[in-house]
Amino acid sequence: MTRTRRRTAAPTTPTRRRERGDVPGWVLITLMTAGLVAALWVVAEDQLVSLFQQALSSVAP
């Protein structure tokens, strides 16, 4: 019976490792996205604030 358990348990271990995903890749994508948003905010802050205020004033009664 222990041989059967070893045979059934062995295939699940590599599958779990593959399903884990590419964590460093997702971290890099998140950091790069945050960097791009920060860079765009620095360049276009005045325009973004103006656009946001215009959008709020057009919705408010």
Secondary structure, 3 states (H helix, E strand, C coil): CHHHHHHHHCCHHHHHHHHCCCHHHHHHHHHHHHHHHHHHHHHHHHHHHHHHHHHHHHHCC
